[in-house]
Amino acid sequence: MKPEENWLELLTLTEAAQLLKLKESRLRKAVFNKEVRFVKLGALVRFKKTHLEEWVNRRTFGPAA
């Protein structure tokens, strides 16, 4: 699949938390503090996998393997 074909694949908070192996409350806190990028659709919050990956990469420390 080409990257432009899955641009609309959005995850719910529950799905994103499961993917990252985090508690939903931790991800909610990250949204509230604007630590992680998200898509707002009315009252709904959704996540792009690429934005989650960027968030994790910004929090990766230590020497490169």
Secondary structure, 3 states (H helix, E strand, C coil): CCHHHHCCCEECHHHHHHHHCCCHHHHHHHHHCCCCCCEEECCEEEEEHHHHHHHHHHCCCCCCC
